[in-house]
Amino acid sequence: MQRTQIKNYIASPLNYIGGKARILDQILPYMPTDIDIFVDLFCGGCNVGMNVKANHTIYNDTSKPLISLIKALRRMNNKTIITRINKLIDEFEFSRTRDHNFAYYGGDANLGVSSYNRDKFIRLRDKFNSYPRKNNQYYIILYTLILFGFNNQLRFNDKGEFNLPVGKRDFNTTIENKLIKFLDSIRKQNCEFQTKDFRHFDFSQLTERSLVYCDPPYLITTATYNEKSGWLEQDEIDLLNILDKLNNQHIKFALSNVLQHEGKQNVLLQQWIANNNYNVHYLFMDYHYSNYQKKTKKADSTEVLITNY
């Protein structure tokens, strides 16, 4: 079956590790219609919540810098955001591949403009890490760092300093259009933002028409969000227990996870599935074609969507 083109969906301007932008066409068909409250419990870049129709959407993530950045961009107008980003680009003399090719900056398709921008990026990063106030300009600088940073990611060290190195790309027209489309959409959406640990989230307002979507860090994978034992077996157990409670209250949930990855098995998750009558939908990560009925045993990673409906 031919995959739906990803361009039909609203993509996040944040390249959040584990984000579901590239498999939205596999996830969204499993989302129920007529949702009153949609909870994106580990929202990351908001890719899923942005594309699910609901009367009200709650974006929750424990990353306060992430949520604060999205809220700051949402409250500013697009013209101000673009103008301020471009002013920083001019001030620090970053590359502009919308005007020139990689070769103009001494790079190529593989290296991009990392060498040209490295020193400039470090200066901007130092400026950000010593910035005195978390005002609108603070978040403009942060987003500019993300634009020019490694894989367009967001990461802070234990001291609260942004610590990613320079990346290969810059603020091109594709990224600008994606940013504007995302912000226009999230301003129209009836939504709110929270930064609670999932164990402390208040589910009492939900009804049988609500849906809780969970895309937690994966227990058996390693990524930026899961370094230094960021997601432990007890976290997995706590989340699965919460989902069982929601099920007992007749509240719908959908859980993204992996059953196996690079030879590792998520035995805990497999046992949980076996002990409950939940539905397992296999998702394919080749991003070309999908077959929801087939399980590929030879795949490096077996990603699934688990639902109680």
C-alpha positions as MATLAB code, in Angstrom:
seq = 'MQRTQIKNYIASPLNYIGGKARILDQILPYMPTDIDIFVDLFCGGCNVGMNVKANHTIYNDTSKPLISLIKALRRMNNKTIITRINKLIDEFEFSRTRDHNFAYYGGDANLGVSSYNRDKFIRLRDKFNSYPRKNNQYYIILYTLILFGFNNQLRFNDKGEFNLPVGKRDFNTTIENKLIKFLDSIRKQNCEFQTKDFRHFDFSQLTERSLVYCDPPYLITTATYNEKSGWLEQDEIDLLNILDKLNNQHIKFALSNVLQHEGKQNVLLQQWIANNNYNVHYLFMDYHYSNYQKKTKKADSTEVLITNY';
ca = [
       0.000    0.000    0.000;
       1.368    3.390   -0.968;
       2.101    5.613    2.016;
       0.265    8.916    2.440;
       2.555   11.845    1.770;
       3.908   13.311    5.004;
       3.445   16.806    3.599;
      -0.284   16.424    4.254;
       0.430   16.773    7.983;
       1.611   19.669   10.108;
       5.201   18.952   11.103;
       6.909   20.350   14.163;
       9.706   22.891   13.621;
      11.540   21.040   16.411;
      13.461   17.907   15.472;
      12.710   16.119   18.716;
      14.388   12.722   19.135;
      11.791    9.985   18.832;
       9.315   12.344   17.174;
       6.608   10.690   15.127;
       6.490   13.065   12.157;
       7.614   10.436    9.650;
       5.071    7.816   10.709;
       2.050   10.016   11.354;
       0.271    8.362    8.449;
       0.548    5.047   10.295;
      -0.488    6.366   13.705;
      -3.350    8.733   12.881;
      -5.664    6.115   11.313;
      -5.794    4.400   14.701;
      -6.936    7.553   16.497;
     -10.668    7.588   17.286;
     -12.955   10.327   16.049;
     -15.026   12.628   18.271;
     -12.324   13.131   20.930;
     -13.241   15.634   23.622;
      -9.831   15.884   25.356;
      -6.621   14.643   23.765;
      -3.663   14.319   26.136;
      -0.223   14.211   24.510;
       1.452   13.004   27.702;
       5.052   13.044   26.397;
       4.492   15.630   23.693;
       8.063   16.433   22.603;
       7.749   18.451   19.400;
       3.910   18.125   19.441;
       3.776   16.227   16.138;
       0.949   13.893   17.172;
      -1.223   16.275   19.166;
      -1.012   18.864   16.404;
      -2.511   16.423   13.888;
      -5.230   14.777   15.993;
      -8.669   16.377   15.909;
     -10.025   17.028   19.388;
     -12.137   19.615   21.172;
      -9.226   20.334   23.517;
      -5.579   19.235   23.460;
      -3.221   19.099   26.430;
       0.491   19.060   25.629;
       2.579   17.765   28.514;
       6.328   17.290   28.757;
       8.776   17.439   31.664;
      11.184   19.524   29.547;
      10.410   23.035   30.766;
      12.726   24.672   28.180;
      10.819   22.878   25.417;
       7.366   23.890   26.625;
       8.491   27.439   27.412;
       9.976   27.779   23.924;
       6.772   26.661   22.207;
       4.669   28.994   24.364;
       7.010   31.919   23.674;
       6.923   31.389   19.907;
       3.148   31.020   19.994;
       2.635   34.374   21.750;
       4.874   36.307   19.328;
       3.776   37.100   15.799;
       5.467   35.428   12.848;
       6.975   38.601   11.430;
       8.674   39.432   14.722;
      10.084   35.914   15.048;
      11.485   35.800   11.504;
      12.891   39.331   11.757;
      14.666   38.613   15.022;
      16.111   35.314   13.775;
      17.451   37.006   10.667;
      18.910   39.818   12.752;
      20.883   37.267   14.788;
      22.008   35.548   11.582;
      23.309   38.868   10.282;
      24.890   39.827   13.598;
      26.833   36.565   13.924;
      27.351   36.222   10.146;
      25.872   32.736    9.847;
      25.435   31.053    6.475;
      22.367   31.591    4.297;
      21.923   28.578    2.040;
      18.643   30.007    0.808;
      20.826   32.520   -1.060;
      23.983   30.471   -1.726;
      24.846   26.787   -2.085;
      27.009   24.746    0.295;
      30.107   25.213   -1.869;
      29.869   28.983   -1.391;
      30.542   28.372    2.321;
      33.222   25.743    1.744;
      30.931   22.789    2.378;
      29.012   20.129    0.458;
      25.866   18.039    0.739;
      27.507   15.795    3.328;
      29.322   18.339    5.514;
      26.772   21.082    5.027;
      27.854   24.409    6.526;
      29.117   23.123    9.880;
      32.720   24.255    9.423;
      31.685   27.744    8.333;
      29.248   28.198   11.215;
      31.147   26.503   14.061;
      32.848   29.533   15.642;
      29.785   31.693   15.110;
      27.598   29.055   16.730;
      29.836   28.831   19.805;
      29.675   32.614   20.235;
      25.896   32.583   20.048;
      25.736   29.626   22.433;
      27.910   31.495   24.933;
      25.649   34.532   24.599;
      22.586   32.388   25.300;
      24.097   30.580   28.298;
      24.892   33.930   29.945;
      21.656   35.658   28.930;
      20.202   37.425   31.983;
      16.454   37.060   31.401;
      14.098   34.425   30.009;
      12.209   36.926   27.863;
      11.125   36.689   24.222;
      14.645   37.399   22.973;
      15.994   34.572   25.139;
      13.736   32.126   23.286;
      14.560   33.628   19.892;
      18.230   32.950   20.614;
      17.386   29.442   21.808;
      15.436   28.648   18.672;
      18.232   30.067   16.498;
      20.665   27.756   18.289;
      18.350   24.852   17.518;
      18.243   25.885   13.849;
      22.032   25.882   13.578;
      22.665   23.119   16.117;
      23.345   19.418   15.761;
      20.328   17.675   14.224;
      18.213   20.695   15.247;
      17.872   19.239   18.724;
      17.329   20.712   22.181;
      19.647   19.631   24.992;
      20.947   21.117   28.238;
      23.679   19.845   30.559;
      23.434   19.421   34.328;
      24.349   23.098   34.809;
      21.379   24.175   32.701;
      23.561   25.210   29.757;
      22.664   24.543   26.148;
      25.474   22.199   25.120;
      24.867   20.870   21.620;
      27.542   21.412   18.935;
      26.990   23.078   15.578;
      24.946   21.292   12.919;
      25.105   20.979    9.139;
      22.132   23.124    8.165;
      20.816   26.652    8.627;
      17.596   28.680    8.441;
      16.407   27.818    4.952;
      13.025   28.475    3.368;
      11.757   24.950    4.104;
      12.338   25.372    7.831;
      10.854   28.872    7.811;
       7.681   27.663    6.098;
       7.402   24.721    8.493;
       7.750   27.064   11.471;
       5.079   29.452   10.214;
       2.633   26.653    9.373;
       3.119   25.051   12.790;
       2.696   28.299   14.732;
      -0.372   29.346   12.739;
      -1.935   25.965   13.501;
      -1.113   25.839   17.212;
      -2.518   29.362   17.697;
      -5.828   28.185   16.228;
      -5.910   25.017   18.303;
      -7.788   24.915   21.588;
      -4.851   23.716   23.658;
      -2.876   24.140   26.862;
       0.615   23.201   28.048;
       1.789   21.441   31.185;
       5.179   20.260   32.470;
       4.204   17.519   34.900;
       5.790   14.167   35.568;
       3.353   11.680   34.066;
       2.765   10.210   37.536;
       1.434   13.579   38.724;
      -0.781   14.375   35.749;
      -4.422   14.960   36.673;
      -6.521   12.514   34.650;
      -9.700   13.209   36.643;
     -11.080   15.599   34.014;
     -11.081   12.935   31.301;
     -14.142   11.089   30.035;
     -14.868    8.016   27.931;
     -14.491   10.269   24.873;
     -10.979   11.324   25.876;
      -7.725    9.824   24.624;
      -4.330    9.687   26.327;
      -1.467    9.257   23.865;
       1.898    8.207   25.280;
       5.217    8.332   23.476;
       7.643    7.859   26.387;
      11.401    7.321   26.165;
      11.940    3.744   25.078;
      13.344    1.500   27.779;
      15.597   -0.520   25.460;
      16.904    2.264   23.209;
      19.519    4.946   23.737;
      18.857    8.547   22.753;
      19.434   12.089   23.986;
      16.319   11.989   26.173;
      17.318    8.629   27.664;
      20.953    9.267   28.608;
      22.244    8.722   32.148;
      19.457    6.190   32.825;
      16.793    8.787   32.141;
      14.048    6.182   31.760;
      14.283    3.154   34.033;
      12.299   -0.046   34.405;
      10.356    1.461   37.309;
       9.278    4.339   35.053;
       7.988    1.816   32.539;
       6.131   -0.086   35.252;
       4.579    3.105   36.630;
       3.368    4.159   33.182;
       1.884    0.757   32.382;
       0.075    0.749   35.738;
      -1.406    4.171   34.948;
      -2.604    2.921   31.571;
      -4.244   -0.062   33.274;
      -6.058    2.336   35.610;
      -7.232    4.431   32.678;
      -8.505    1.291   31.007;
     -10.437    0.327   34.148;
     -12.025    3.793   34.035;
     -13.002    3.227   30.374;
     -10.655    5.982   29.185;
      -8.944    5.308   25.869;
      -5.175    5.224   25.561;
      -2.625    4.699   22.800;
       0.989    3.830   23.612;
       3.928    4.081   21.199;
       6.820    1.800   22.052;
       9.184   -0.850   20.723;
       9.034   -4.572   21.453;
      12.597   -5.221   20.353;
      15.525   -3.099   19.251;
      18.942   -4.173   18.002;
      18.676   -7.570   19.633;
      17.192   -6.298   22.916;
      13.722   -7.409   23.952;
      11.333   -5.322   26.015;
      10.230   -8.294   28.093;
       8.318   -6.112   30.536;
       6.178   -4.656   27.757;
       5.694   -8.027   26.108;
       4.461   -9.548   29.361;
       2.125   -6.605   29.944;
       0.594   -7.079   26.508;
       0.235  -10.830   27.085;
      -1.556  -10.243   30.397;
      -4.084   -7.812   28.921;
      -6.475   -7.799   26.026;
      -4.936   -4.747   24.371;
      -4.503   -4.323   20.624;
      -1.018   -4.258   19.116;
      -0.556   -2.469   15.786;
       2.820   -2.986   14.124;
       4.376    0.088   12.552;
       7.040    0.052    9.889;
      10.034    2.314    9.917;
      11.218    2.089    6.301;
       9.083    5.179    5.526;
       8.202    3.954    2.052;
       5.508    1.331    2.361;
       3.551   -0.152    5.221;
       1.609   -3.313    5.869;
      -0.214   -3.184    9.154;
      -0.849   -6.938    9.234;
       2.702   -8.150    8.843;
       5.339   -8.437   11.555;
       8.915   -8.170   10.313;
      11.070  -10.334   12.604;
      14.310   -9.327   10.920;
      13.829   -5.605   11.474;
      16.327   -3.865   13.762;
      13.439   -2.322   15.631;
       9.833   -3.447   16.021;
       7.804   -0.333   16.749;
       4.198   -0.724   17.823;
       1.136    1.276   18.780;
      -0.762   -0.364   21.625;
      -4.393    0.633   22.168;
      -7.201   -0.395   24.516;
      -9.893    0.237   21.922;
];
